[in-house]
Amino acid sequence: MDKLEVLLIILLAATLGLAVSIYLLALSVAPSESPLSVLAQVLTGGFSPSLPFIIPLSSLLFLSTVLASMVGVIYFLVVPEMKNYSSGGGKDTTSVVLRTLKPDERKVVGVIDAHGGTYLQKYITQEAGLSRLKTHRVVAALSERGIVLVEKKGNTNEVSLVKWFHDGMHQ
């Protein structure tokens, strides 16, 4: 499952949990009134002074927990993708980057590396066993991450591994 889908599912579950807890709170406060009217009153006017202290406190704790979990999910799912590997170079950086590559990205990098670090995209497609569209997408993703450089050559592209990455693979 894609990381964005996981994040959206967790956020949706947290929002639904908050909505259900507020609805149950409204039911427990005034069972004779419409829960929606009690909920509207709580949302617009705040908690009434006659409520026991524990109910607003538990709502606040629940909301804090949801916010903290959202921050944690964002940190662990998004921050690793935002690292910039181009600052260092060398064997350690290259091995870290290689571990983060998807299988198709590894194929493309392997084909380029086998041909001295520079190769035409149409030949990468053939040797990696990928479709033209898939190769294009993989090369574009690698280019965005700063792993390859792409230069237009006629009706195809010349794809080159960046110097620090290519050198790191052969140290």
C-alpha positions in Angstrom: 0.0 0.0 0.0 1.3 3.5 -0.8 2.4 5.6 2.1 0.0 8.4 1.2 -2.9 5.9 1.3 -1.8 4.7 4.7 -1.6 8.3 6.0 -5.1 9.1 4.6 -6.6 6.0 6.2 -5.1 6.8 9.6 -6.3 10.4 9.3 -9.8 9.3 8.3 -9.9 6.8 11.2 -8.8 9.5 13.7 -11.4 11.9 12.4 -14.2 9.3 12.6 -13.1 8.3 16.2 -13.3 12.0 17.2 -16.7 12.4 15.6 -18.0 9.2 17.3 -16.7 10.3 20.7 -18.2 13.7 20.4 -21.5 12.1 19.4 -21.4 9.7 22.4 -20.6 12.7 24.6 -23.6 14.5 23.4 -25.8 11.4 24.0 -24.4 11.0 27.6 -24.9 14.7 28.5 -28.5 15.1 27.5 -30.2 11.8 26.6 -33.6 13.5 26.3 -32.5 16.1 23.8 -31.4 15.5 20.2 -27.8 14.5 20.1 -27.2 16.8 17.1 -28.6 19.8 19.0 -26.4 19.0 22.0 -23.4 18.6 19.6 -24.1 21.9 17.9 -24.4 23.6 21.4 -21.0 22.1 22.4 -19.3 23.1 19.2 -20.7 26.7 19.2 -20.9 27.5 22.9 -18.4 25.1 24.4 -19.0 22.7 27.3 -21.7 23.7 29.8 -20.5 24.5 33.3 -22.7 21.7 34.7 -20.7 19.0 33.0 -18.4 16.9 35.1 -14.7 18.0 34.7 -13.7 14.6 33.3 -15.7 14.8 30.1 -14.0 18.0 28.7 -10.7 16.7 29.9 -11.1 13.3 28.2 -12.2 15.0 25.0 -9.0 17.2 25.2 -6.8 14.2 25.8 -8.4 12.3 22.9 -7.9 15.2 20.6 -4.2 15.6 21.8 -3.6 11.9 21.1 -5.0 12.2 17.6 -2.9 15.2 16.8 0.2 13.6 18.2 -0.4 10.4 16.2 -0.9 12.4 13.0 2.4 14.2 13.6 4.1 10.9 14.3 2.7 9.3 11.1 3.7 12.3 9.0 7.2 12.2 10.5 7.8 8.5 9.9 6.2 8.3 6.5 7.2 11.6 4.9 10.5 12.7 6.4 12.6 9.7 5.2 11.5 10.5 1.6 12.6 14.1 1.9 16.3 13.4 2.7 18.7 14.9 0.3 21.4 12.4 -0.5 23.4 14.5 -3.0 25.3 16.4 -0.2 27.7 13.6 0.8 28.8 11.1 -1.7 31.0 8.1 -1.3 30.3 4.4 -0.6 28.1 4.9 2.5 25.8 7.4 0.8 25.5 5.2 -2.3 24.7 2.1 -0.3 22.0 4.0 1.6 20.5 5.3 -1.7 20.6 1.8 -3.2 18.6 0.4 -0.3 15.9 2.9 -0.9 15.4 2.1 -4.6 12.5 0.1 -5.8 13.2 -3.0 -7.8 12.6 -1.3 -11.2 14.8 1.6 -10.2 17.6 -0.9 -9.2 17.2 -2.6 -12.7 17.6 0.8 -14.5 20.6 1.8 -12.3 22.2 -1.6 -12.8 21.9 -1.3 -16.6 23.3 2.2 -16.7 26.2 1.2 -14.4 27.0 -1.9 -16.5 27.5 0.5 -19.5 29.9 2.8 -17.7 27.4 5.2 -16.1 25.8 6.6 -19.3 23.3 4.9 -21.6 20.5 5.7 -24.0 17.0 5.3 -22.6 15.7 3.2 -25.5 18.4 0.6 -24.8 17.7 0.8 -21.0 14.1 -0.1 -21.8 15.2 -3.2 -23.7 17.8 -4.4 -21.3 15.8 -3.8 -18.1 12.8 -5.6 -19.6 10.5 -2.7 -18.9 7.9 -0.9 -21.1 8.8 2.5 -22.6 6.4 4.2 -20.2 7.6 2.4 -17.1 11.2 3.2 -18.1 10.3 6.9 -18.6 8.6 7.0 -15.2 11.5 5.3 -13.4 14.1 7.6 -15.1 12.0 10.6 -14.2 11.8 9.5 -10.5 15.6 8.9 -10.4 16.2 12.3 -12.0 14.0 14.0 -9.4 15.9 12.3 -6.6 19.2 13.5 -8.1 20.5 10.0 -8.9 20.6 10.4 -12.7 21.0 13.2 -15.2 18.8 13.2 -18.4 19.9 14.8 -21.6 17.8 14.8 -24.8 19.6 13.0 -27.7 17.5 12.8 -30.9 14.3 10.8 -30.3 15.6 9.4 -27.0 17.3 10.5 -23.8 20.9 9.9 -22.6 20.7 8.9 -19.0 23.8 9.2 -16.8 24.4 8.3 -13.2 25.5 11.4 -11.3 29.3 11.4 -10.5 29.1 10.9 -6.7 26.7 8.0 -7.1 28.7 6.3 -9.9 31.9 6.8 -8.0 30.4 5.4 -4.8 29.3 2.2 -6.6 33.0 1.5 -7.6 34.9 2.3 -4.4 
